[in-house]
Amino acid sequence: MGSFKLGKMTLKSLFGKPETILYPVEQKTPPPGLKGHVTNNVDACILCGICMKRCPCDAITVDKPARTWSINRFRCVQCGTCVRECPKQCLAMEPTYTPPATEKRSDVFEVPEHAKAAAAQS
Protein backbone atom coordinates (compact mmCIF):
# COMPACT_ATOMS: atom_id res chain seq x y z
CA MET A 1 0.00 0.00 0.00
CA GLY A 2 2.83 2.39 0.86
CA SER A 3 4.65 1.73 -2.41
CA PHE A 4 1.47 2.63 -4.35
CA LYS A 5 1.35 6.05 -2.69
CA LEU A 6 5.06 6.56 -3.35
CA GLY A 7 4.61 5.64 -7.01
CA LYS A 8 1.65 8.01 -7.32
CA MET A 9 3.68 10.90 -5.84
CA THR A 10 6.62 10.11 -8.13
CA LEU A 11 4.50 10.09 -11.26
CA LYS A 12 2.73 13.28 -10.22
CA SER A 13 6.04 15.07 -9.71
CA LEU A 14 7.44 13.81 -13.02
CA PHE A 15 4.52 14.93 -15.16
CA GLY A 16 2.98 17.74 -13.11
CA LYS A 17 3.78 21.39 -12.68
CA PRO A 18 6.91 22.06 -10.55
CA GLU A 19 6.32 23.14 -6.97
CA THR A 20 9.14 25.69 -6.92
CA ILE A 21 9.68 28.84 -8.95
CA LEU A 22 12.76 30.51 -10.42
CA TYR A 23 13.02 33.12 -7.66
CA PRO A 24 14.91 36.10 -9.07
CA VAL A 25 13.17 35.80 -12.43
CA GLU A 26 9.69 34.89 -11.18
CA GLN A 27 8.29 36.16 -7.90
CA LYS A 28 5.48 34.70 -5.85
CA THR A 29 2.45 36.81 -5.17
CA PRO A 30 2.77 38.13 -1.63
CA PRO A 31 0.35 36.53 0.84
CA PRO A 32 -2.14 38.75 2.64
CA GLY A 33 -0.68 40.19 5.82
CA LEU A 34 2.92 40.18 4.60
CA LYS A 35 4.77 42.94 6.43
CA GLY A 36 7.33 43.44 3.66
CA HIS A 37 9.95 46.12 4.17
CA VAL A 38 10.19 49.73 5.36
CA THR A 39 10.22 52.55 2.81
CA ASN A 40 10.74 56.25 3.43
CA ASN A 41 9.16 59.14 1.56
CA VAL A 42 12.17 61.46 1.85
CA ASP A 43 10.18 64.46 0.60
CA ALA A 44 8.06 64.38 3.77
CA CYS A 45 10.80 63.34 6.22
CA ILE A 46 11.91 66.02 8.72
CA LEU A 47 14.78 63.93 10.20
CA CYS A 48 13.30 64.10 13.70
CA GLY A 49 14.96 60.83 14.76
CA ILE A 50 11.94 59.36 16.54
CA CYS A 51 12.03 56.29 14.29
CA MET A 52 15.69 55.74 15.22
CA LYS A 53 14.94 56.02 18.96
CA ARG A 54 11.95 53.66 18.82
CA CYS A 55 13.54 50.97 16.62
CA PRO A 56 14.03 47.94 18.90
CA CYS A 57 16.95 46.53 16.88
CA ASP A 58 18.79 49.79 16.01
CA ALA A 59 18.32 49.29 12.28
CA ILE A 60 17.61 52.98 11.50
CA THR A 61 20.19 55.77 11.57
CA VAL A 62 19.32 59.45 11.19
CA ASP A 63 22.16 61.89 10.52
CA LYS A 64 20.83 65.45 10.67
CA PRO A 65 24.04 67.30 9.69
CA ALA A 66 24.51 65.10 6.60
CA ARG A 67 20.72 65.07 5.97
CA THR A 68 20.61 61.29 5.52
CA TRP A 69 18.25 58.58 6.70
CA SER A 70 19.51 55.00 6.48
CA ILE A 71 18.21 51.55 7.32
CA ASN A 72 20.14 48.32 7.72
CA ARG A 73 17.82 45.74 6.13
CA PHE A 74 19.68 42.85 7.77
CA ARG A 75 18.99 44.20 11.26
CA CYS A 76 15.35 45.22 10.62
CA VAL A 77 12.80 42.71 11.92
CA GLN A 78 9.81 44.36 10.17
CA CYS A 79 7.98 45.04 13.43
CA GLY A 80 6.46 48.31 12.14
CA THR A 81 7.27 50.35 15.25
CA CYS A 82 9.00 53.05 13.21
CA VAL A 83 5.98 53.34 10.90
CA ARG A 84 3.58 53.79 13.84
CA GLU A 85 5.81 56.33 15.62
CA CYS A 86 6.63 58.60 12.64
CA PRO A 87 4.94 62.01 13.23
CA LYS A 88 4.85 62.88 9.50
CA GLN A 89 3.76 59.41 8.31
CA CYS A 90 6.61 59.35 5.80
CA LEU A 91 7.50 55.73 6.66
CA ALA A 92 5.47 52.85 5.26
CA MET A 93 5.60 49.07 5.17
CA GLU A 94 5.42 47.95 1.53
CA PRO A 95 3.83 44.50 1.29
CA THR A 96 6.44 43.19 -1.15
CA TYR A 97 9.42 40.95 -0.75
CA THR A 98 12.76 42.60 -0.13
CA PRO A 99 15.01 42.22 -3.18
CA PRO A 100 17.86 39.74 -2.66
CA ALA A 101 21.09 41.33 -1.46
CA THR A 102 24.62 40.30 -2.39
CA GLU A 103 26.35 42.10 0.47
CA LYS A 104 25.57 43.52 3.90
CA ARG A 105 24.99 47.24 3.57
CA SER A 106 22.64 49.98 4.67
CA ASP A 107 20.22 51.71 2.33
CA VAL A 108 20.95 55.44 2.60
CA PHE A 109 18.43 58.08 1.54
CA GLU A 110 19.38 61.74 1.22
CA VAL A 111 16.67 64.12 2.42
CA PRO A 112 16.49 67.25 0.25
CA GLU A 113 16.60 70.76 1.75
CA HIS A 114 13.14 71.69 0.42
CA ALA A 115 11.61 69.16 2.84
CA LYS A 116 13.09 71.13 5.73
CA ALA A 117 11.65 74.40 4.42
CA ALA A 118 8.23 72.80 3.85
CA ALA A 119 8.21 71.42 7.39
CA ALA A 120 9.03 74.85 8.82
CA GLN A 121 6.06 76.41 6.98
CA SER A 122 3.52 73.87 8.24
N, C-alpha and C positions, 0 to 999 in steps of 0.2 A: 504494500500500500504506500509506503514511504517513497519507494523508487518511482512510483507513478507520479506523485506530486513533484518530485525532483525533475523528472523528464518533462512534465508540463511546464514548469518554470523555465527550464533550459530552452525549450522550443519557443516559448513566448519571448524570451530575451533575444533569441537569434533572429526572429522574424518580426518582432514588434518595434515600436518606436523607442529610441534610447531614453533612459531615465535622466541622464545628465545633459548639460548644455555646454557649448563652447563659451566659457565665461567672458573673456574680454570682448569677444565678437558679439555674442548674444547675451542679453541680460534678462533675468527673470523679472516678471512684474512684481513690484513690491507688495507684500501682504498688507492688509489693513492693520493700522496700529504701529507700523514700523516707525521708529523714532528718527532714523536717518542720520543726518549730520548738521552741525550748526553752520549757519551762514550769517553774514553781517552786511547790512545795507550801510555802506560807509558814508553815503550822502546824509544820512540821518544821525550818525554816531557823533556824540559830543565828547567822547573819551573820558567819561566820568570815572571809570574804573570799578563800578559796582559789580559788573560781571566777573572781573578778576578776583575781587574780594570774596564773592559768594561761591566761586567754583570750588567744589570739594576736592578736586584732584589737581589743582593748580595748572590747568591746561591753557588758560588764557593769560596773555600778557598785554598790558596797555602801557605804551610809552608816550606820555604827553609831549615832552620836548621834541621827539622825533615824529610825532603825529602818526604813530603806527598802532595797529591792533593786530595781534597774532594769536593763533591757536595751534596747539600741538595736537594733531589728530590722534596720535598714538596714546596720549594720556587721557583724552576726553572719553568719558564713559556714557555720553549721550543721556544724561539725567534730565536736562532741560532746565536746571536751576538758573542758569545765566539768562535764558529766554524769559523766564517768569520775572526776574529781578530787573531787567533793563527798563529804565524810566522812559526811554524814547521808542521802545518797541522796534529797535533796528535789528535785533537778533531774531532768528527764526530757525526752526528745525525743519529742514527739507526732507520729506519722506522718500528719499532715494538712497541707493547704496553709495557709499563713499568709493570713489575711484581707487583702483589698486595703486599702491605706492611702491616705489623701488628703493627708497631710502627713507630714513627717519629724518624728518624736517618739520619745521613749523610753517604754516601758511600765514604770510604777512600781508596785511592790507594797509595801504596808506590812506589816511583820512584827509581829504582836501580842506583847504582853508575856508572855502565858502560855506562849509558845514558849520564851522565855528561862528561865522558871522550870522548865519541863519538862526542858530541857536540863541545868540545874544538878542536878536530882534523879537523872538517869541517868548 
